[in-house]
Every structure is written in C-alpha cells, then in structure tokens.
C-alpha cells in the first residue's frame, strides 16, 4: 500500500481531493512502474485537483502532470530497476493517473532519463513550467535571439515559467525585463537576474496603434490576451515571441501589421507532445544553463496533503516560483 492524492466526483458533480492509501493493482496500464520522489504544481494541476477544467476524463483520479523518481520495474528494455527518470506531459495527470502518488505506472515512451547534473528534487523544482521555459528560450535562439540584441521581455515573470525563464536568460547573458502585477515580487525577480521591472499595468492597456517603438529583442509570454497583442507591436524588427500561456485570456485582439511590416514571429510552445529528442535536448540545456542557486530560491516545499489548497491558490495566481512536492513526506 502507498499514499496518493485521489480526486473523486460525487453524484452532483462536485469534486473532492484527499490523501488515501491504495494498492498497485489500482495503477493504470504501462510498461514502467516508478517509485515517485517528487512532483510539483502547475496551473493544469490546479484544474485537475479542483473542477477538472475538462481535462480529467474519469474519476477517481490521481493528478500530477509531472514527476521524477526511480524505476522500480520495467517491461521495456530501455529502462531497468534503479534508473532515474523524469516525466512531463503526454496528458499524464489529466487522462492518465499522474505524479501525486508514491508510485506511478506509465508508458516507457513518455519517460526521459534524468540528465547528468540533475537529481530528482532539482528536476521537479524545474518541472513542466521550467521545461517549458527552456523550450521557449531554445525556440527564441533558434530564431536568431542573441545576447546584446536588446532586452528580452518575460511576462508573468513571478510565476513558474517566468521565474525559470528569467533565471536562464540572465545566466546566458541576456538583459531581462520582467513583467509583474505584484510589486512585492520585485526583489525576488531581481535576485533571479532581472535588470528591469515592468509593471503589468503598462502593458495591460490596449492601444489602437498596431505598432509602437521597437523595444524588445525577444519575449517569453505566459499571459496571452491583450498583453500579448500589445507586446507584438513593441517587438524589434525580426524579433520573436514565444507564447507559452494564457493567464490573461485566450483571445488575441491583434493585427497582422507587426508580422508584415517588422517580420515579427509568434512561436507556439507546446510541452505536452514534444518529440523525445527535443525533450532530451531541453533537459540537458536545463542542467547546463539554469543556475542551481537561483533554482533553490524559487522553491516552496509541499507535501501531498498541501495539494488541495495549493491547487486552489495557483488558479487564483497566488503561487510564486516553483512548488516542490515531496510525495513521501
């Protein structure tokens, strides 16, 4: 028997989450059983712990869209007992039972070997949010971003994706402008390497002008909505925006003018279905390019019993940095 956070739905459609003891016979199908060490909390996790957000297919359910741990048993030759692995994406924690459990069973194709230089704790301090941040930086670099081109904007900078993106970009020598609506996070963002703090209100206001002054050499955007539309009109010629989230809304009230007159690129970043080779590349870059002391400063420790409250908090935008869930505590 082992502990797992089980989300259940009653006859009236209301969900509840509690830590329960379950047996291995309740784990879903898969080639690899993993003794989970750590997980984390993302926006999707908040949805799956609570109302589901249309992500959860069947109840009872174990959320947790990412985890890191040690292989306990494997029917696939790529993995053997004792191997350290990390999992993000593939709708684990949504359609398939996830990492809020002391054991998980998944398909071998969904796993990635833990890269040299990272342990399970550090990998989940990074988690899906940090993995997505690294994919964003890689995409911007693949489209020409280089240090010295000018400031790189990070929206929603105090959140999980934004925190890791800020730390990685600063470590790589970029000048980082961090957008936040929480003045109390300014010192935190500067400690991660941000050289400029942009109050959210400055970018939340809509403008009728399709183009403004060329300000940003690149952008990691976790907000979307009106802010993304405004930022597109402020990008330098040929610059790119990596779109990773929609905290400010899914609609994009923009024009095509920035794309046509300045050659701006809008790059969609998906972490869920990333091919294996790019996953490996991103995790290896995380191990190399994310300063571990900066990562430590982002961490908020948690246990399985803390998750129902943290799930509600992240949906309200009240979680700063990265939540590190020790599933065995």
N, C-alpha and C positions, 0 to 999 in steps of 0.2 A: 504494500500500500504506500501511496505517496500523496503529497499535497498538490492541489490545483485550484485555480480560481474558476469556479463554474458559474456561468451566467444562465439563468433559467427564465422562461417566459410563462406567465400564468394564463388562464382561460380568457382573461380580459385584455391580454396583450401587453401587460406590464412586465418589465424585466427586473430581475434582482441578481446581485452578484455576491458570492460568498466563497470562502476557502473551505474545500471539502477534501476528504481522503477518498481516493479512488484506486482501482487496480489496473494493471497493464492491459487486462482484457478489454478495457473501455477505450484504449487508444485506437485511433484510426489506422487504416492500412498504410503501409510504407515499407521500404527496404531497410531503413536505418532507424534504430532506436537510440536517442541521445539523452544522456544524463545532463539536464539543463543546469547551468550555473547562474547565468544572468540573463535578464531581458531588460526592456526599457519601456517608456511610454511615449507614444506618438498620437497625433490627432485621430487617426483611424482607430487606435486602441480605445480612446475615449468614446468614440461612437459605438464600438463593439461591446464595451463594458456596460454602456447605458442603453440607449434606444435602438442601437443596431445600425441606424443610418442606411438601411437597405443593404448592408454589407454581409450580415450574418444570414446564412441560408437555413440552418437547422439549430434547434435547441434541444437539450442543453448544449452549451458551447464553452470552449476554452479560448479566450482571446490571446493576444500577444503576437504582433506581426513580425517580430524578430527575436532571436535568441542565440546564445553562444554556449558551448559546453563540450562534453567529451562523448565520443561514440561508445555506446555500451554493447551494441551488437549490430551486425550488418550482413545482409544477404547480397550486397553489391561489392565486387572486388575492389572498387575504388576506395573503399573505407574499411577500416578494421577497428576492433576494440582498442580504445586508448587514443585514437586520433582526435585532435582538437578541431572543431568546426564552427562555422558561423552561418546563420540563415537570415536572409531578409527577402521579403516579397513573396511572389508566387501565390498570393492570396491566402497564405498561411496566417492563421489568426482571424480570418474572415470566413472563407468557405471550408477551411481545413483547420482542425484544432492546432493552437499555437503554443507560444512560449511561456505563458503564465502557469507553469506546471513544472514539477521537479523532473518529469520525463516527457519526451515528445517523440512521436514516430512520424517520419516524413519520407518523401521520395529522395533517393540519392542525388538526382539531378538538381535538386533545389539547394543543396549544400555547397559551401566553398571551404576549402582548408583554411584554417586560421593562418594569416600570413606571418612570416618570421618578424619578430619585433613587437607583436601584439599578443596580449593574453586575453582570456575570455572577458574579464572585467573591463579592460580598455575597449574591446570590440563593441561591447554593449553601451559603454559611455558614448561611443560613436553612434552605433545603431543605424536604423534606416535613415534617420534625419541626417546624420553625418555622412553616411554613404551617399545620400542624395546630394549633399553639399559638394562632395568630391566629384561626383559625376558632373555637376554644374561647372565647377572650375575647369575640369578636363574639356568640357564642350566649349567653353569660352576660349581656352587656349588653342583648341583645335581650329577655332575660327579667328585666330590672329591676335588674341589678347597677350600683351607682354608688359612686364613692369616698365614704368617710365612713360606709358602712353597717357597717363592721367588717372584720376581717382576712379575706383570701382565702387559702385553703389551696392549695398546689401540691404534689402527691405525686410521688415520683420526680424531685425538683427538680433534681438534678445531671445528669440525662440530657438528651437533645436537646430534647424537647418541654418539659420542665420548666424548662430554662435559659432558653429564649426566652420562655416564659410568664411567668417571674419578672421578666425584664427589661422586658417590655411592660407588665405590670400595675404595676410600680413606677414606670415612666415616666409612666403615666396617673394616678398619684396614689393608687394602692391600697396598703394595708398588706398586705404579703405574708408569709405564714407558710410556710416551705419545709421539706418533709419529706425527710429523707435518712437512709440507713443507713450512710453513710460520713462519719465525723466530720472526716476530712481535707478535705472539700469545704466546710466551714462558711464559711471566709474567702472562698472563690470565690462562694458563694451570696450572701453579704452584699455582695460587690462588684457583684453584679448588681442589688441593691436589696432583697433580703430583709431584713425587720426582725426576724424571729423564726425560729429554727431549731427544728424539731420532730423529735426522734429517732424513727426509724422504729419502734422497739420500743414507743413509747407508743400507736401506732395499730394495731400488728400483733396485739395481744392481743384476743381475742374477748370479748364481753360478752353476757350473757343479756338485758340491758336493751335494749329496742328504741329507747328514747330516752334521750339524755344531755343535759347542759346545752347551750343554744343558743350555739354558739361561732363558727361560720364563716358569712360572708355570701355566700360562693361557693367553688367548688373546681374546679381543673383536675386530674383524676385520671388518671395514666398507669399505675396499679398494678392496679386492679380487685381481685377476690378479697375476702378478709377485711377488708382495709383499707378498701375502698370501702364495704362493709357497715357498718363501724364509723363511718365519716365521715357516712354518711347520717343516722345518729342524732344527730349533733352539729351539723347544719345549722340555721341560724336559720329562723324562720317564713318561708315563701315563697321561700327561697333555692334555688339550683340548683347541680348538679354536672355538669360537662362531662366525660364519660367518653371517654378517648382511647386507652387501652391496657390490657394485661392481664399486665404483668410479674409480678404476684403471683398470677396464675391467672384462669381464665375463669369459674369458678363464683362465684355471688353469694349467700352464706349470710345473706340479709337478710329482714326482714319488710316488709309494706306499711305499717306504722304511721307511719313518717316522712312518707309520701305522704298518708296520710289525716288525720293529726292536725296536721301542720305545713305541708302543702301544698308539700312539697319536690319539686323537679323533677330528674329524671335525664335529661340531654341526651346523646344519642349523637352523636359527632362522627366523620364519615367524610370522609377527604380524597381518596379514590380516585376516586369518581364525582361529585364536586361539579360543579354546573352552571357554565357559563362565567362568567356574570355574578357569581356569588358568588366564584369564583376571582379574578376581576379586582378585586373589592372587597377581598378579603383581602390580595392582593399590594400594592394601593395603601395599605392600612392598615399593612402591614409597613414600607413605605418611609417612612411618616409617623410611626409610633408606636414603632418599635424603635430605640433609640439605637445608632448605629453603633459607638461606642467600646465599648459593652457587648458588641456582637456580636463585635468583634475579640478580646475577652478570652476568648471561648468556643472560638476556633478552634484545632484541631490539624491542621497541614498533613500531606498524604499524597500518594503517587503510586500509579499502577496496581499497581506491584509490592508495595506495602504492603498491598494489599487482602485477600489470603488471611488474614493474621494479624489484621487489624482485624475481619474478618468473624467470626472465632472469638472475639475479645475482646468484641465487642458482645453476642454471645449469652450471655456469662458476666457481663454487667453491668459490664464493666471499662473502658468508654469514657465519658469525661467531656466534656460540652459538645458541640461540633459538629466533625466531621471534614470538612476541606475537601480534596477530591481534585483535584489538578491533573493532568488526563489527558494533558497534553502535556509534563510534566516528565520 
